[in-house]
């Protein structure tokens, strides 16, 4: 029998405080369900108050479909004598605790490390996954790009899945022999209690800049959400923070975990220094040891420091870790390079925040040898934080010889409205070097047509994504495929 099947309701709620139970807790729960259309006999239906819908509206539907129990924040007007009702102050938080127990508290049997921050989460989690596999461990990965159990890839739809899906994935990873799991922890996941009930061996903070204000409303709320992850860490865990980010120390103010630090600029447990950086690789010093890495850029120097620190904190030999790190490659869509037959360099990167875009463009600027042009193709997603749109355009103009503003994932917004907001950030002196081409494929082809030998084209914003989200429909679109089509050849290694 799989972990998570046939648990009594009494067992699931045994250690949860302040619950009101109407009906018998001596019933067997076979499944945890958020969607009332999927309810069957033996289901515990969980009524969540979401941003789009309120699950409480579907309690009657769930009861009619045969739900054995209901978790809710407000009891319905009509109570069925055949159903047990569990009332909680916060259904989402309690769901996480129940899901953890339902799936055998898998996180306690795994070495689970969470990575949070605005930028770098995917790279750090993926590097850790690759590193520990190379060190001989069976590993799981939970990331924006994909969820992975060893070589088996499970498509990802959110940075962090809901608590039920997350605990099911962890149970699956445990059943398949994984000892280590590395996961991105988004601010949404913390705010919505998706990680409630999980036991972390360590947490890593990369950096924090303006993002997701459409959800959090204020930057303060965003910071509190990130900090909430470290507030939950146990004494047995480590909290590894980037102290070059001025909010690094804020993250760990109230944590019970052991605090460790990494830095390129000041004293830290794990101290790095960049010696040289080229399109071929990066030469770095880490804790007085010099190493050459395949990945490049200052932002990756921070990522490597975080990975090195976490690996050492997990008990790995420092020399072995550095050796293995030196051969790692960037995750898909993270500063991924392509080269045309006529010596034009194309870079595809997920940079979709002002800070990430600036980091990537600064890196490109530092890598230039002479008069190479930098042509940037960039857009902004719809139904997301609109404040960053003019900032993104301004940053693109600051570091580029040529800028093409284009569509990203417009979702339910008019892409031309998004582009008009981006244009507001273009300085008057940069009007002539900036174009607006709403069709993303045409924008990429135009960038290539205007490039010459040695020039660098940055296509920013979508990275690993292979779709465009337009009015609720995901249409196939892959920046890498379009770039390769424009180049007319395959990428060189």
C-alpha positions, 0 to 999 in steps of 0.5 A, a space after each residue: 500500500 502506498 504512503 498516504 492511503 488508508 489513514 484514519 482522520 483521528 491520526 491525521 489531526 492528532 497533533 493539530 491544535 485548535 480544531 473543531 470536529 463535528 462528527 466522528 474522527 474514527 473514519 478512514 481517509 483514502 484521499 485528500 482532494 481540493 477539486 470537488 469534481 474529483 471527490 469519491 468515497 473516502 475523500 477528505 475535501 479541503 475548502 480553501 479560500 483562493 484568489 479566484 474561487 472559494 472552496 467553501 462554495 463546493 462543500 455541498 457538491 463534495 458531500 453529494 459526491 461521497 466525501 467522508 470528511 470536510 476541512 473548512 474554515 466555516 461550517 456550511 448551513 446544512 450539516 450531513 450526519 454522514 460526514 465529519 466536519 473539521 473546522 480550522 482557522 486556516 484551512 491551508 495551514 492545516 492542509 499542509 500538516 495533514 498532507 505531511 502525515 497522510 504521506 508518511 512524514 516523508 520530509 523527515 526521512 529525506 534531507 530536504 533543502 529549500 532555496 528562496 529568494 527573488 533570483 537564483 532559486 532554480 540555478 541553486 536548486 538545480 546545481 545542488 541536484 546535479 552535484 549530489 547526484 554526481 557525488 553518488 546520492 539518489 536525488 529529487 528536484 522540485 523547481 520552476 523548470 521541472 520536478 525530477 526524480 533521478 532521471 525521471 522528469 515530471 513537468 512543473 506548473 508552479 515554483 512550489 506545488 500545493 501541499 498535497 501534490 508536494 507531499 505526494 512527490 516527496 513520498 514518491 521520491 522516498 519510495 524511489 530511494 532518494 536520500 536528498 531533495 532540493 526545492 525552490 521555495 517561492 514567496 507564494 508557497 510560504 504565504 499560502 502555507 504550501 510548505 506547512 508541515 515539512 521538515 527542512 534540513 536547511 534553507 538558502 537565501 539568495 537575494 531579494 528585489 521587487 517582484 510578485 507585488 501583484 500578489 503580495 501588494 507591498 514589498 514589506 509583505 514580500 520580504 515577510 513571506 520570504 522571511 517566514 520560511 526561515 522562521 519555520 526552520 528547526 534548530 537542527 537545520 542550517 540557514 545559509 544567507 547571502 550577506 551581500 544582500 542587505 536583507 540577508 541578515 533580516 531573513 534570519 532574525 528570528 530563525 532557530 536554525 544555525 546561521 551561516 553566510 556567503 559573500 563576494 564582498 565581505 567576511 563570511 563563512 563561505 567567501 568568494 572572489 572573482 578572478 576572471 570571467 569570459 564567455 568560456 568560463 569563470 575563474 574564482 577563488 572560494 575559501 582560498 582555493 582557486 577553481 575554474 568553472 564552466 558557468 559564468 557571470 557574477 550572479 553565478 558566482 553567488 549561486 556557486 557559493 551558495 551551493 558550495 556552502 550548502 554541500 559542506 554544511 551537509 557534510 561533504 568534503 570541500 575539495 571534492 565539492 569544488 572539483 564536482 562544481 567545476 564541471 557543472 553547466 547552467 540549467 536550461 534557459 539560464 544564460 544558455 548560449 548559442 552560436 551562429 555560423 557567422 559568429 553571432 552569440 545568442 543568450 537565452 535567459 529567464 530574467 523576468 525581474 529588473 534585478 535579474 535583467 540588470 545582472 545578466 546585462 551587466 555580465 554581458 557588458 563585462 564579457 565584451 572584448 571590444 565593440 560588439 553590439 548588445 541587442 536585447 529582446 525583452 517583454 513583460 508578463 501579463 496579469 503580474 506586477 506592472 510596476 516593473 515594466 518601465 524599469 525593465 525597459 529602462 535597464 535594457 536601454 541602459 546596457 544595450 546598443 539596441 532594444 526590441 520590446 516584445 510580447 512575453 506571456 500576455 495572459 489575459 492582458 492586451 500585449 500592446 497595453 503591456 508594451 505601452 507601459 514598458 515604453 514609458 521607461 525608455 529614456 528620450 535619448 534612447 528612443 532611436 535605438 528602441 523598437 516595439 515588435 509585438 510578435 516575439 518570433 519576428 522580434 527575435 528574427 529582427 534582432 538576428 538580422 541586425 546583428 553582425 559577427 561578434 555581436 551578442 543577442 540577449 533574449 530575456 524573460 522566458 528562458 526554459 518556457 516552451 509556450 506563450 500564455 495567451 488568454 488562458 491558452 498555452 501556445 507552443 513557443 520556445 525562444 531557443 527553437 526560434 533563435 536556432 531557426 534564425 541562426 540556421 544551425 544547431 548550437 555549438 557546445 
